[in-house]
Amino acid sequence: MPRRRRRRRCSSPAACPLALEDNDILEDILLRLPPQPSSLTRAASVCDRWRRLVTSPDFLRRLRSIHREPPLLGVFMNYGGYPLFHSVLDPPDAIPPERFLLWRDEDDNWDLFGVRHGRVLIYNYPRHEFIVWDPATGDRRCVAIPEKLRDKEMRVCNGAVVCAAGGQGHVHGRDCHWSPFQVILIGISDERRAVACLYSSATGEWGDLSSANIRYSDYTVSSSTLIGDSLYWLLEEIEGGILEFDLGRQILDVIESPRDVAGVRSDDIHIISAEDGGVGLAVMTPVSLDMWDRKISSDGICTWVLWKTVKLEEITGLSRDERGHVVIHGYDEDDDAIFLMTDMGCFVVQLQSMQFRNLGVRDFKINYFHQICAYHPYRSFYSCKGFALDYQMAWDDCIRAFKEKKLILQEVLNSANCRISFTTDMLTLNETTGYMCVTCHFIDNDWKVQKRVIKFFVVQTPCNGVDLFNAVLKCIQDWNIEEKIFGITLVNSAANYTMVDMLKCNLVDKKVLPAGGKFLHTRCAAHVINLIVNDGLKLIDPIVGKIRESVKYIKSSQSRMRKFEEIIAQENISCKVWLSLDNPTNWYSTYWLLEKALEFRRVFNSFALQDANYTYAPSFEEWERVRVVCGVLKACYEATEAISCSSCRTSNLYFHSIWLIKLALDGETSDVDNDVRKVIKGMKKKFNKYWMKSYISLSIPVVLDPRFKFMFIKFRFEQSYGADAGKWFKRVRKVLRGLFDEYSSQSGDCDVDSTEDGSDQEIDMEEDGPFADWYEHLSKNSRVTTELDRYLNESPIRQSEGFDILKWWMVYSPMYPNLARIARDMLAMPMSTVASKSAFSTKGRTISDYHSRLTPETTEALICLQDWSRPSDYHPCLWSITFGDRDEFPIDSLCLY
């Protein structure tokens, strides 16, 4: 009988959790995490026990002692005098620049002098004081400069900050946050004399002035370099020498520079640490990086020796044409690395190993005044432990501010003499949960378009129409604006259709909707355009793949690129912008790729004949398909850009954009092949379905535009429908007339003011007189005119640059009071539910997991407060303009150590 084998239980799954229950073992594990910003943050988010562990003082002390050298987090740049931070780390460790913000008054005029040992030195010219700022702790020290540096003939032009602690075990940048510091200021007098003065935070006193004669009355332009126990600055004219300040003796001196570097520009040279630890210079030439070493003989004679020369192609791997003019932007003393700016990006080069890293070109190119600026490296440890931050107090303040601002906005909405339109947008989180954002759009009492987020709440996905109806109705009632609703813009979905039908029945029964709810439901035009675009892109998807592979093939070799450029010149094609790959999730970038590829159509064909290995060239029929689809994509792109503009636009502009798509589809009679005709037919079907539902709400705002009126709509309809234009035109007129009658009756104004000839005199008829029949004829044919008739009978005004339709209606509202009310409600109606960036995306909108960990109440408060705090003419903030959109780790609540 065979023995029964006993199954052995696997102990690993149980052993691992038991090991993590031991705080000592867990602490040893966590201490081995890399000292990057996201490491401890992720650990702290696991549970409360882990968070308490990684924020304890003992853990942080051990962490700093193990890793010793703090990592390079980024650089500070002199952005118009402001210390602007930019991270050099990749996501998720990249630190957003707004994490390091320093408040300054409008009257302040700052200049960034340097960054060292975790502190930033700033000089404030109007106040004659310097600021020492610790971004890690937020500590800010302001100290007035001595009177001897305020002389009219003296100009404070540079300085440096150093940590004054230097005991055993002290690591600069790691242990400097609570250590005393020293500040050294450099001044230049008109008498060709440089002076230096040292301030000690330990004593709170300034030392004596130390001076040295200089050859020219120059400003020092380079940031300081700390080598040994001395600080060094380059003078603007390199022939003038180098300033040296001995920290121990507090003596300023001038040392000679190499004669061979005379005439070198200041941004082509920087002081570095030499091979033997002495003073060195890095000098940029067009083809190489030369490094000089200052040697001191036993007799005390100083000479400069060319220590090393490295070709720039060996450093960056780029040819001279690719890298352009190379500029030295900064020097990292701790890592002995230099920052080089090229046309292809900012390179950080370690001078000993010559290893480099490309940080990119977009974020490091120039400062606010489009001038080359120095980079000041910043090193510190990032930690999860806040600096005396009471999270409960912060949460209470946030909720209190949200409630206060909500009451203010509620009062604005209730007092506005207009109706309100809405958009709803769904942001998906996962398969079961999502967020809905409700935004209101209205024209305020100053005739300015406003939009405000009024609700941001959790919904279960997939959601049904009943749940959406209950949520939207509750939102409207919560804001007490049920009687002020005009319309709601939604994307096409079964749940939205059910919701809006239920909402319409509810509000019509209460008799609070204008025109019986005809304008309640507006279809999102951007969503429909995306559907049309997807049909076109599906048709040419294999061809797009060929074009992408062609771009990759040509760009992967310098010889192929040169050959391609030669063919461009032979074909006499203007090439201002080269081909670049698209983002497949954003169809507008695919459209740009195709548009540019069509310009190089002949070049691709010729390149295929000259390169046997190139097999990706589209055929003649495929190029024709691309041409046909691009014609439609162009109209869709321009329309999407117009209707989804992030700035507040009025609805009178949407008709013109949608009409371009209609003309593009109607005018496409290409006989390329059956597949193209079938796809164009499907695109027309989708568009016509949208047009039938929306043409009235698109046309009436144009009628309310005094530059166009009914004459324009009639002209366009006749242009497209020919003999059938009358029935389309009459429907628009009928709806507008009914809407005007309703608004007039609500105001109690029947608006009967004149006869046909404009006279306000009554016709006195004689029943038995000889002209009784004539007067009866006049009475029957006299037509009562309204303000709508007067408005339409007047000729459209001339087009003018910068015409503001809202300003026009504000001026003419006394003449057309009821029409002005209609215009105010209609012109605020949006045609898209999404902002411009998302309108071109083929991906769904999502919300990050970091925000989803917040409670729904906190999330809504933060989202709404952010929106309400922006001015009505909001533009992206300084950081967005400077750095663009980056997937940066949200670590605003963290601090540094």
Residue pairs with C-beta under 8 A, 6 or more apart in sequence:
19 25
19 26
20 26
20 29
23 49
23 53
26 50
26 53
27 53
27 59
27 62
30 40
30 43
30 50
30 53
30 54
30 59
31 59
31 62
31 63
31 66
33 39
33 40
33 43
35 63
35 67
35 70
35 71
35 381
35 382
36 71
36 89
36 93
36 382
37 73
37 89
37 93
37 95
37 382
37 889
37 891
37 894
38 92
38 93
38 889
38 891
40 54
40 382
40 383
40 384
41 382
41 384
41 889
41 891
41 894
43 50
43 54
43 384
44 50
44 51
44 54
44 55
44 384
45 51
45 853
51 384
53 59
54 383
54 384
54 385
55 383
55 384
55 385
60 383
60 385
60 897
63 381
63 383
64 171
64 174
64 175
64 381
64 897
67 381
68 171
68 174
69 171
69 173
69 174
69 334
69 379
70 118
70 171
70 173
70 174
70 379
70 380
70 381
71 379
71 381
72 88
72 332
72 334
72 335
72 377
72 378
72 379
73 87
73 88
73 89
73 95
73 378
73 379
73 380
73 382
73 896
74 85
74 86
74 87
74 88
74 89
74 95
74 377
74 378
75 85
75 86
75 88
75 330
75 339
75 375
75 376
75 377
75 378
76 83
76 84
76 85
76 100
76 112
76 115
76 120
76 375
76 376
76 378
77 83
77 84
77 85
77 86
77 112
77 364
77 367
77 373
77 374
77 375
77 376
78 84
78 111
78 112
78 367
78 373
78 374
79 367
79 368
79 373
79 882
80 367
80 368
80 369
81 109
81 110
81 111
81 112
82 102
82 104
82 110
82 112
82 368
83 100
83 102
83 110
83 112
83 115
83 120
83 122
83 133
84 97
84 367
84 882
85 95
85 97
85 99
85 100
85 135
85 378
86 97
86 363
86 364
86 883
87 93
87 94
87 95
87 96
87 97
87 888
88 348
88 359
89 95
91 886
91 887
91 888
91 889
92 887
92 888
92 889
93 889
94 886
94 887
94 888
94 889
95 382
95 888
95 889
95 891
96 879
96 888
96 890
96 891
96 892
97 879
97 882
97 883
98 877
98 879
98 892
99 891
99 892
99 894
100 135
102 120
102 122
102 131
102 133
102 135
102 140
104 110
107 126
108 124
108 126
108 127
109 124
109 125
109 126
110 122
110 123
110 124
110 125
110 131
111 122
111 123
111 125
112 120
112 121
112 122
112 376
113 121
113 122
113 123
113 130
113 158
113 159
113 160
113 161
113 223
113 224
114 120
114 121
114 158
114 159
114 160
114 161
114 223
114 224
114 376
115 121
115 161
115 376
115 377
115 378
116 160
116 161
116 162
116 163
116 224
116 226
116 333
117 161
117 162
117 163
117 172
117 173
117 176
117 181
118 134
118 135
118 136
118 163
118 172
118 173
118 176
118 177
118 378
118 379
118 380
118 896
119 132
119 133
119 134
119 161
119 163
119 176
119 181
120 131
120 132
120 133
120 134
120 135
120 161
120 376
120 378
121 130
121 131
121 132
121 159
121 160
121 161
121 183
122 130
122 131
122 133
123 129
123 130
123 131
123 156
123 159
123 185
124 130
124 131
124 142
125 156
127 142
127 144
128 144
128 145
128 149
128 150
129 142
129 143
129 144
129 145
130 142
130 143
130 145
130 159
130 183
130 185
130 199
131 140
131 141
131 142
132 140
132 141
132 143
132 161
132 181
132 183
132 201
133 139
133 140
133 141
134 140
134 177
135 378
135 380
135 896
136 177
136 380
136 895
136 896
136 897
137 177
137 387
137 895
137 896
138 387
139 177
141 201
143 183
143 199
145 156
145 185
145 197
145 206
146 197
146 206
148 154
148 197
148 209
149 156
149 185
149 187
149 195
149 197
151 189
153 189
153 190
153 191
154 187
154 188
154 189
154 195
155 187
155 188
155 189
155 219
156 185
156 186
156 187
157 186
157 187
157 188
157 219
157 220
158 185
158 186
158 219
158 220
158 221
158 223
158 224
158 233
159 183
159 184
159 185
159 186
159 224
160 183
160 184
160 224
160 226
160 231
161 181
161 182
161 183
161 184
162 181
162 182
162 184
162 226
162 231
162 247
163 172
163 176
163 179
163 180
163 181
163 182
164 179
164 180
164 181
164 182
164 200
164 201
164 202
165 175
165 176
165 179
165 180
170 179
172 334
173 334
173 379
173 380
174 380
174 381
177 897
180 200
180 201
180 202
181 201
182 198
182 199
182 200
182 201
182 247
183 198
183 199
183 201
184 196
184 197
184 198
184 199
184 224
184 231
184 245
184 247
185 196
185 197
185 199
186 194
186 195
186 196
186 220
186 233
186 243
186 245
187 194
187 195
187 196
187 197
188 194
188 195
188 214
188 217
188 218
188 219
188 220
189 195
189 217
190 217
191 217
192 213
192 214
192 215
192 216
192 217
193 211
193 212
193 213
193 214
194 211
194 212
194 213
194 214
194 243
194 252
194 254
195 209
195 210
195 211
195 252
196 209
196 210
196 211
196 243
196 245
196 250
196 252
197 206
197 207
197 208
197 209
197 210
198 206
198 207
198 247
198 250
199 205
199 206
199 207
200 207
207 250
208 250
210 245
210 250
210 251
210 252
211 252
212 243
212 252
212 253
212 254
213 254
214 235
214 240
214 241
214 243
214 254
215 237
215 239
215 240
215 241
216 235
216 236
216 237
216 240
218 235
218 236
218 237
218 240
219 236
220 233
220 234
220 235
220 236
220 243
221 234
221 235
221 236
221 266
222 233
222 234
222 266
222 269
222 270
222 271
222 374
223 330
223 331
223 374
223 376
224 231
224 232
224 233
225 231
225 232
225 233
225 270
225 271
225 272
225 273
225 331
225 333
226 232
226 333
227 271
227 273
227 277
227 278
227 279
227 333
228 277
228 278
229 246
229 247
229 248
230 244
230 245
230 246
230 247
231 244
231 245
231 247
232 242
232 243
232 244
232 245
232 271
232 279
233 242
233 243
233 271
234 242
234 243
234 266
234 269
234 270
234 271
235 241
235 242
235 243
236 266
238 257
238 261
238 262
238 263
238 264
238 266
238 269
239 257
239 262
239 263
240 254
240 257
241 254
241 255
241 256
241 257
242 254
242 255
242 256
242 257
242 271
242 279
243 252
243 253
243 254
244 252
244 253
244 254
244 255
244 279
245 251
245 252
245 253
246 253
255 279
255 294
255 302
256 302
257 281
257 304
258 281
258 292
258 304
259 304
260 304
260 306
261 269
261 281
261 283
261 292
264 283
264 284
267 327
267 328
267 329
267 372
268 283
268 284
268 285
268 327
268 328
269 281
269 282
269 283
269 284
269 328
270 281
270 282
270 328
270 330
270 331
270 338
271 279
271 280
271 281
271 282
271 331
272 280
272 281
272 282
272 291
272 331
272 336
272 338
272 351
273 279
273 280
273 333
273 336
274 280
274 291
274 292
274 293
274 294
274 307
275 293
275 307
275 308
276 293
278 293
278 294
278 295
278 296
279 293
279 294
280 291
280 292
280 293
280 294
280 307
281 291
281 292
281 294
281 304
282 289
282 290
282 291
282 328
282 331
282 338
282 351
283 289
283 290
283 291
283 292
284 290
284 326
284 327
284 328
284 340
286 320
287 311
287 312
287 320
288 309
288 310
288 311
288 312
289 309
289 310
289 312
289 315
289 340
289 349
290 306
290 308
290 309
291 306
291 307
291 308
291 309
291 310
291 351
292 304
292 305
292 306
292 307
293 304
293 305
293 306
293 307
294 302
294 303
294 304
294 305
295 302
295 303
295 304
295 305
296 302
297 303
310 354
312 318
312 320
312 323
312 326
313 319
313 320
314 354
315 340
315 347
315 349
315 354
315 356
316 323
316 340
316 342
316 344
316 347
316 356
318 342
318 344
319 558
322 342
322 343
322 344
323 342
323 343
323 344
324 342
324 343
324 344
325 343
326 340
326 341
326 342
327 340
327 341
327 372
328 338
328 339
328 340
328 341
329 339
329 340
329 341
329 346
329 364
329 372
329 373
329 374
329 375
330 338
330 339
330 374
330 375
330 376
330 377
331 337
331 338
331 339
331 377
332 338
332 339
332 348
332 377
333 377
334 377
334 379
335 350
335 377
336 350
336 351
336 352
337 348
337 349
337 350
337 351
338 348
338 349
338 351
339 346
339 347
339 348
339 349
339 375
340 346
340 347
340 348
340 349
341 347
341 364
341 365
341 372
342 361
343 361
344 358
344 361
345 358
345 359
345 360
345 361
345 364
346 358
346 359
346 360
346 361
346 364
346 365
347 356
347 357
347 358
347 359
348 356
348 357
348 359
349 355
349 356
350 356
362 883
362 884
363 882
363 883
363 884
364 375
366 372
366 373
367 373
380 896
380 897
381 896
381 897
382 891
382 894
382 895
382 896
382 897
383 894
383 895
383 896
383 897
384 894
385 895
385 897
386 893
386 894
386 895
387 895
389 893
395 858
398 858
398 861
398 862
398 865
399 857
399 858
399 861
401 861
401 865
402 860
402 861
402 864
402 865
405 864
405 865
405 868
406 864
409 452
409 454
409 868
410 479
410 480
412 444
413 420
413 440
413 442
413 479
413 481
413 484
414 480
414 481
414 484
415 445
416 442
416 443
416 444
416 445
416 484
417 445
417 821
417 824
418 442
418 443
418 444
418 484
418 821
418 824
418 825
418 828
419 442
419 484
419 485
419 486
419 514
419 824
419 825
420 440
420 441
420 442
420 481
420 484
420 485
420 486
420 828
421 440
421 441
421 442
421 485
421 486
421 487
421 488
421 489
421 522
421 825
421 828
421 829
421 830
422 438
422 439
422 440
422 441
422 472
422 485
422 487
422 488
422 489
423 438
423 439
423 441
423 488
423 489
423 490
423 830
423 832
423 833
424 436
424 437
424 438
424 439
424 472
424 488
424 489
424 490
424 496
424 833
425 436
425 437
425 439
425 833
425 834
425 845
426 434
426 435
426 436
426 437
426 459
426 491
426 845
427 434
427 435
427 436
427 437
427 845
427 846
427 847
428 434
428 461
428 844
428 845
428 846
428 847
429 435
429 461
429 846
429 847
429 849
429 852
430 461
431 461
432 460
432 461
433 458
433 459
433 460
433 461
433 852
434 458
434 459
434 460
434 461
434 463
435 456
435 457
435 458
435 459
435 847
435 859
436 455
436 456
436 457
436 459
436 468
436 471
437 453
437 455
437 456
437 863
438 453
438 454
438 455
438 456
438 472
438 475
439 451
439 452
439 453
439 454
440 451
440 452
440 454
440 481
441 449
441 450
441 451
441 648
441 828
441 829
441 830
442 449
442 450
442 451
442 828
443 449
443 450
443 806
443 824
443 825
443 827
443 828
444 450
447 806
447 807
447 809
447 810
447 824
448 648
448 806
448 872
449 648
449 649
449 650
449 806
449 827
449 828
450 648
450 872
451 648
451 830
452 867
452 868
453 863
453 864
453 867
453 868
454 475
454 479
454 864
455 475
455 478
455 860
456 859
456 860
456 863
456 864
457 471
457 475
457 856
457 860
458 856
459 467
459 468
459 471
460 467
462 495
463 495
464 495
464 498
465 494
465 495
465 496
465 497
465 498
465 499
465 501
465 502
466 498
466 499
466 502
468 495
468 496
468 498
468 499
469 498
469 499
469 502
469 503
469 506
472 488
472 499
472 503
473 503
473 506
476 482
476 485
482 507
482 510
482 512
483 510
483 512
485 507
485 512
485 513
485 520
486 514
486 519
486 520
486 825
486 826
486 828
486 829
487 519
487 520
487 521
487 522
487 697
487 829
488 500
488 503
488 520
488 521
488 522
489 522
489 523
489 524
489 829
489 830
489 831
489 832
489 833
490 496
490 499
490 500
490 521
490 522
490 523
490 524
490 833
491 523
491 524
491 527
491 833
492 523
492 524
492 527
492 528
500 520
500 521
503 520
504 513
504 517
504 520
504 521
507 513
507 517
507 520
508 516
508 517
513 520
514 739
514 742
514 743
514 825
515 735
515 738
515 739
515 742
518 696
518 735
519 697
519 826
519 829
522 694
522 697
522 829
522 830
522 831
523 690
523 693
523 694
524 831
524 832
524 833
524 834
525 639
525 643
525 654
525 658
525 690
525 694
525 831
525 832
526 640
526 643
526 644
526 831
526 832
526 833
526 834
526 839
527 832
527 833
528 686
528 687
528 690
529 636
529 639
529 640
529 661
530 587
530 839
530 842
531 686
532 632
532 636
532 661
532 683
532 686
532 687
533 587
533 633
533 636
534 587
534 842
535 679
535 682
535 683
535 686
536 629
536 632
536 633
536 679
536 683
537 544
537 587
537 590
537 629
538 679
539 625
539 629
539 675
539 676
539 679
540 594
540 622
540 625
540 626
540 629
543 618
543 622
543 625
543 626
544 590
544 593
544 594
546 616
546 617
546 618
546 622
547 593
547 594
547 597
547 616
547 618
547 626
548 581
548 582
548 593
549 616
550 597
550 604
550 614
550 616
550 617
551 579
551 580
551 581
551 593
552 581
553 560
553 614
553 616
554 560
554 561
554 564
554 579
554 607
555 561
555 579
560 611
563 607
563 610
563 611
564 603
564 607
565 575
567 603
567 606
567 607
567 610
568 575
568 600
568 603
570 606
571 602
571 603
571 606
573 599
573 600
573 602
573 603
577 596
579 593
579 596
579 597
579 600
580 593
581 593
582 589
582 590
582 592
582 593
583 589
583 590
584 590
584 842
585 841
585 842
585 843
586 840
586 841
586 842
587 633
587 840
587 842
588 637
588 640
588 840
589 840
591 630
591 633
591 634
591 637
594 626
594 629
594 630
594 633
595 630
595 634
597 604
597 626
598 623
598 626
598 627
598 630
601 623
604 617
604 618
605 617
607 614
607 617
608 614
608 615
608 617
618 626
621 672
621 673
624 670
624 672
625 672
625 673
625 676
628 668
628 670
628 672
628 676
628 680
631 664
631 668
632 661
632 664
632 665
632 668
632 680
632 683
634 664
635 660
635 661
635 663
635 664
636 661
636 664
637 840
638 657
638 660
639 657
639 658
639 660
639 661
640 836
640 839
640 840
641 836
642 649
642 653
642 654
642 656
642 657
643 649
643 654
643 657
643 658
643 831
643 832
643 839
644 832
644 834
644 835
644 836
644 838
644 839
645 836
646 835
646 836
646 837
648 872
650 701
650 805
650 806
650 827
650 828
651 697
651 698
651 701
651 826
651 827
651 828
651 829
651 830
651 831
652 701
652 702
652 704
652 705
652 805
652 827
654 698
654 701
654 831
655 698
655 699
655 701
655 702
656 702
658 691
658 694
658 698
659 716
661 687
662 687
662 691
662 720
663 720
665 680
665 683
665 684
665 687
666 684
666 720
668 680
670 676
670 677
670 680
671 677
695 728
695 732
696 731
696 732
696 735
697 829
698 831
699 713
699 732
700 732
700 735
700 736
700 739
700 826
701 826
701 827
701 829
702 708
702 712
702 713
703 709
703 710
703 713
703 732
703 736
703 792
704 805
704 809
704 819
704 822
704 823
704 826
704 827
705 712
705 805
706 791
706 796
706 797
706 805
706 808
706 812
707 796
707 797
707 798
707 799
707 803
708 796
709 791
709 792
709 796
710 729
710 732
710 733
710 792
711 796
712 796
713 729
713 732
714 725
714 729
717 725
717 728
717 729
718 725
721 728
736 788
737 788
739 822
740 786
740 788
740 818
740 819
740 822
743 818
743 821
743 822
744 750
744 751
744 786
744 818
747 817
747 818
747 821
749 817
749 818
751 786
751 787
751 818
752 784
752 786
753 760
753 785
753 786
753 787
754 760
754 784
754 785
755 782
755 783
755 784
755 785
756 781
756 782
756 783
756 785
763 775
763 778
763 779
763 782
764 775
765 772
765 775
765 776
765 779
766 772
766 775
769 775
785 793
787 815
787 816
787 817
787 818
787 819
788 818
788 819
790 816
791 816
791 819
805 823
805 827
806 827
809 816
809 820
809 823
809 824
809 827
812 820
813 820
832 839
834 845
837 885
838 845
848 890
850 890
851 859
851 862
851 890
852 859
854 862
